[in-house]
Amino acid sequence: MTTEIRVLRQADWDVWYGTVELAFGGVAEAPEEAALWRELTPFERSIGVWDGPEVVGTTGAFAFRITVPGGAAVPAAGVTMVGVRPTHRRRGVLRAMMRRQLDDVRAWGEPVAVLTASEAGIYGRFGYGIATHNMRVAVDTTRVRLAVPGGTDEVRLRLSKPDEARDACEAVYARRVAARPGMLERLPGWAALPLLDPAGQRAGASPLQCVLAEAGGEVVGYARYAMNPEWTPAGPNGTVRLRDVEALTPAAYAALWRYLCGIDLTSRVTCFSLPVDDPLLHLVGDVRRCEPAVRDQLHVRLVDVGAALAARTYRTPVDVVFEVADDFCPWNAGRWRLTGDPKGASCERTEDAADLLLSVRELGAAYLGGVSLAALAAAGRVTEVREGALEEAATAFGGSVAPWLPHGF
Ligand SMILES: CC(=O)SCCNC(=O)CCNC(=O)[C@H](O)C(C)(C)COP(=O)(O)OP(=O)(O)OC[C@H]1O[C@@H](n2cnc3c(N)ncnc32)[C@H](O)[C@@H]1OP(=O)(O)O
């Protein structure tokens, strides 16, 4: 097999994206969905592997900025559209693309790469660690009661067409981005993504609906959902399929959930992705009836260990030397001294003795504060050399808010 890696040209889009679709099973996307992805595709940051006239491998990297602990927005390559033509699988095409891409990301000066994976087992070998998790819920609204905070009754709810409410929702979203590590600043055009609603993919549900929460005349929250009616001999048994919900105050959040759980003719609210520390868990009287289920979400790769670790803050003072293994990006390998606290940090190369031994994958997993270095140590993936260093680092890396991202890419 003689292949060549080329940067994606506009003229090659159809054949390139055709390979992405083939790799994912060959089911064509709705035209509006494919059109949106075409518009969002960062052509100059995307590559195709060509075997003669065929594109046999694809990937791209959005130029995101991700919120890290402390609130900074750090440049992050958002790895996407990874596909290998079924005839060419397991012959090193992915590996070749990962090599080229991580070299590119380094050259672009972006300290971090992130992705949401189709399968959790693919990317660890390239130095990605699982840094965030999401929680699915299926709330039995016939059984669950909410204990809402004061002020909830003062929140006004108003139904709106999702596209008409878009700017108001985006203003709320923008304020939420800085509040939670793992969130991504919206790039131009991305506000259309949560509104995507191809008729052919509704599977019996209604078009997307939007409810706004207002207080003092301002929009302070929103929920977007579809209704899936069901009629049984015993009566109505519909489902509210919640796509996303964000709010700026506890009262607005509670008001939105109380609304969702009380919609007539339904007995269930399902949601594919909430943070693992979502307030819903504490609003409900019977959490088991919400059937929370946790799954890996954002995989993080530190492309420049020093710059990435210096870009976030640390919950408690920390001064540790990491000995980092990184076979795939050897420029990261070796000893780094991290000194930091809640105000800032530095991370420099050092010749000093190591306190903790780990690979870049563990640093990626712990980076956003959602996975404990102590938990990784308990699995044998971090080794403590200096007594006390693990507790010091694990505490400093932790955060008060679980990192999370509301959407895939
Ligand atoms: C960020 C995203 O876009 S996620 C989407 C990923 N794409 C898909 O899931 C679409 C369907 N699958 C595919 O297109 C391909 O099978 C891919 C991209 C997953 C793998 O591509 P390939 O070219 O077959 O991988 P390649 O031959 O380079 O293998 C590299 C290594 O990954 C391993 N690997 C490949 N696919 C998988 C997998 N699905 N699960 C676990 N390991 C895998 C290989 O065994 C190999 O391991 P090794 O280096 O330890 O020997």
The ligand as a MOL file (V3000), in Angstrom:
LIG
                    3D

  0  0  0     0  0            999 V3000
M  V30 BEGIN CTAB
M  V30 COUNTS 51 53 0 0 0
M  V30 BEGIN ATOM
M  V30 1 C -12.3340 11.3920 17.4080 0
M  V30 2 C -13.1330 10.5170 16.5040 0
M  V30 3 O -13.4940 10.9130 15.4450 0
M  V30 4 S -13.5310 8.9520 17.0310 0
M  V30 5 C -14.0400 8.0440 15.5970 0
M  V30 6 C -13.1510 6.9130 15.2430 0
M  V30 7 N -13.6650 6.2910 14.0230 0
M  V30 8 C -14.4600 5.1870 14.0270 0
M  V30 9 O -14.7760 4.6020 15.0630 0
M  V30 10 C -14.9650 4.7390 12.6810 0
M  V30 11 C -14.7640 3.2270 12.4860 0
M  V30 12 N -13.3800 2.7850 12.6900 0
M  V30 13 C -12.3450 3.2090 11.9130 0
M  V30 14 O -12.4840 4.0290 11.0100 0
M  V30 15 C -10.9780 2.5980 12.1650 0
M  V30 16 O -11.1530 1.2490 12.5090 0
M  V30 17 C -10.1680 3.2880 13.2870 0
M  V30 18 C -9.9820 4.7650 12.9350 0
M  V30 19 C -10.8460 3.1850 14.6410 0
M  V30 20 C -8.8070 2.5950 13.3870 0
M  V30 21 O -8.0850 2.8010 12.1920 0
M  V30 22 P -6.9580 1.7710 11.6940 0
M  V30 23 O -6.2860 2.3850 10.5320 0
M  V30 24 O -7.5490 0.4300 11.5560 0
M  V30 25 O -5.9670 1.7740 12.9460 0
M  V30 26 P -4.4090 1.3820 12.8880 0
M  V30 27 O -4.2300 0.2350 11.9570 0
M  V30 28 O -3.5930 2.5920 12.6270 0
M  V30 29 O -4.2050 0.8990 14.3860 0
M  V30 30 C -3.4390 1.6030 15.3150 0
M  V30 31 C -3.5860 0.9190 16.6460 0
M  V30 32 O -4.9210 1.1090 17.1230 0
M  V30 33 C -5.5270 -0.1470 17.4110 0
M  V30 34 N -6.9450 -0.0450 17.0960 0
M  V30 35 C -7.4810 0.2850 15.9080 0
M  V30 36 N -8.8140 0.3330 15.9930 0
M  V30 37 C -9.1340 0.0420 17.2680 0
M  V30 38 C -10.3720 -0.0810 17.9550 0
M  V30 39 N -11.5470 0.1200 17.3430 0
M  V30 40 N -10.3260 -0.3950 19.2810 0
M  V30 41 C -9.1380 -0.5750 19.9110 0
M  V30 42 N -7.9350 -0.4880 19.2860 0
M  V30 43 C -7.9400 -0.1870 17.9800 0
M  V30 44 C -4.8050 -1.1290 16.5250 0
M  V30 45 O -4.9280 -2.4390 17.0220 0
M  V30 46 C -3.4080 -0.5870 16.5920 0
M  V30 47 O -2.8390 -0.9600 17.8420 0
M  V30 48 P -1.2590 -1.1850 18.0410 0
M  V30 49 O -0.5970 0.0380 17.5000 0
M  V30 50 O -1.1290 -1.3340 19.5040 0
M  V30 51 O -0.9230 -2.3840 17.2290 0
M  V30 END ATOM
M  V30 BEGIN BOND
M  V30 1 1 1 2
M  V30 2 2 2 3
M  V30 3 1 2 4
M  V30 4 1 4 5
M  V30 5 1 5 6
M  V30 6 1 6 7
M  V30 7 1 7 8
M  V30 8 2 8 9
M  V30 9 1 8 10
M  V30 10 1 10 11
M  V30 11 1 11 12
M  V30 12 1 12 13
M  V30 13 2 13 14
M  V30 14 1 13 15
M  V30 15 1 15 16
M  V30 16 1 15 17
M  V30 17 1 17 18
M  V30 18 1 17 19
M  V30 19 1 17 20
M  V30 20 1 20 21
M  V30 21 1 21 22
M  V30 22 2 22 23
M  V30 23 1 22 24
M  V30 24 1 22 25
M  V30 25 1 25 26
M  V30 26 2 26 27
M  V30 27 1 26 28
M  V30 28 1 26 29
M  V30 29 1 29 30
M  V30 30 1 30 31
M  V30 31 1 31 32
M  V30 32 1 31 46
M  V30 33 1 32 33
M  V30 34 1 33 34
M  V30 35 1 33 44
M  V30 36 1 34 35
M  V30 37 1 34 43
M  V30 38 2 35 36
M  V30 39 1 36 37
M  V30 40 1 37 38
M  V30 41 2 37 43
M  V30 42 1 38 39
M  V30 43 2 38 40
M  V30 44 1 40 41
M  V30 45 2 41 42
M  V30 46 1 42 43
M  V30 47 1 44 45
M  V30 48 1 44 46
M  V30 49 1 46 47
M  V30 50 1 47 48
M  V30 51 2 48 49
M  V30 52 1 48 50
M  V30 53 1 48 51
M  V30 END BOND
M  V30 END CTAB
M  END
